[in-house]
Amino acid sequence: MSPRRRLPAPGAAGPLRELVTVEIVGEGDLVVLRQVGREAAEALGLDRQDQVRLATALSEVGREVVSRGRGRAVLHVTEPPHAGLVVHVHGALGAGEPHGGLTGVAAAERLLDGVEVADGPGGRVVVLHKLLTDGALLGGRVEQVRAALSRPRSADALGELRVQNAELVRALDALAAREAELVRANDELEETNRGVLAMYTQLSDELEETNSGVVALYAELDERGRQLAAANDAKTRFLRSVSHELRAPVNSILGLSSLLADGDLDADQRVQVGYLDASARSLLGMVNELLDLARAESGRQHVHRVRVDLRAMLAELAGTVQPLLRPGVDLRVDVAGDLVLHTDPELLERVLRNLLTNAAKFTEQGAVTVRAGRAADGRAVVVAVEDTGLGIAAEHQGEVFEEFFQVPNRLQPSVKGTGLGLPYARRVAEALGGSLEVASEVGRGSTFTLTLDRTDVPALGRVLVVDDEEAGRVVLRGLLADAAAEVLEARDGAEALAVLASAAALPDVVLLDVRMPGTDGPATLAALRSDPRTAGLPVVLMSSAERPAVDAPFLDKAELDAAGLARALRAACGPQAPADGVTPAAGATP
């Protein structure tokens, strides 16, 4: 069935031009009406299916007229742009009769583009609409169509039956062709589905095989990783063991050479003993570097963080590196005035000394410059050691951090080195929570950049831990390592009171155990509160037993962790933590 098209609004179709009128009195007139409808549709350019639809609709509505007596059907056409065939059927409905229950009208609604009921002069009229697709050619065809439809006809029921049979055969042929087309399409669809299923099966098998390969690869990588870790651990243990074993004989050689130098030697012998001493000291330096590297690789590098004045540290290093510079090479230090960070001064000094020494070795002219300042985000300190030396080729810049690698250049034979300094410096930088990177260009020099994330004094300043158990103090010291600038210790209340009495500056907070022999926690707290000097000192009590009946913050020892402990101590200190009286450790700010 062709798609239903939207009819024009009432009054928009233009005037009606009558084609023919068919009187409907008996069954024979239905045959004539059907013939007229089919011929009109053909003459107006409708296809065969639409011709059959129109003839059938007229026949069905005409039966309603015959059942009520008599009537007529008037065929009209409307002009473009809404060209169409309009049929007024009189006598199908009585006055006031609804059309909803009429089978003929219902059939017409399914077959045509529109059916409506209108009130006419002689009663109610059923109006049938069929839109024309070739309305542009209608103007010159109306008179021809009218003349063709006006010829006399006989009610040849047999002939009309033959015509209907022929139409039925054509419809059946069309249905058979459509069915054959559907069967062919279904066969093609099944073939496609089989192909898709086969492809899906193949892809599933390939994916399963790939997944099996990936799992096997991950297993192999895990095994290789375990083997590499084991090999690295073995290497570290070997280096540590060999370093310790070599230290004793090397120290013996140094001691013997010192004794020989103090003896009665001629000039040649004194020179030879000098060579022996220098060689032993060089070997001892290499052994110490191996031991430091083994310690860093093993993850056992102890980091003791304190407040460090970077300007003072770099000034001291500049003095020790100055004699290593070649004639004509300047050493420049540019440090921000308020640059203070919280890190391990000894380890930091080793890293910076290594970088400065390397820069001095491979710079023949120009300058070695140290620049230190805060990163753009303000949360990190960046120390850059720049030189105008030989530079490092791009293919070697990653290798300089590998053990025993030495960059090939013309100065390498004349300088001392083991190839262990930079690997050790990078591992120490990582242990300090930072990174060490290099940028270099051959002939223009190199820049080694040390970035340390921990730039500020910790959230806590100095913390006095009072606990009678040594193991407990060790644990607490470890929990406070990243949060406190310095951890002081006392074994009981009496010792804590003595430490506070003799201290030039009080700690920022006291972490006090409740159950201790002698002066216990509550007694110590009472003594602190009674002394005007320590009355305002923040105190946090801790115990694995019940909380004592005193007015002070309390922590359960069994539930202590680093974050919770730091949070409780900060809360006790209030918004002023840490105090200004943080005392720097050795190697830090005086």
Summary of the structure (lengths in Angstrom):
residues: 590
radius of gyration: 52.8
end to end distance: 100.7
largest distance: 158.5
contacts: 1761
relative contact order: 0.06
helix: 50%
strand: 19%
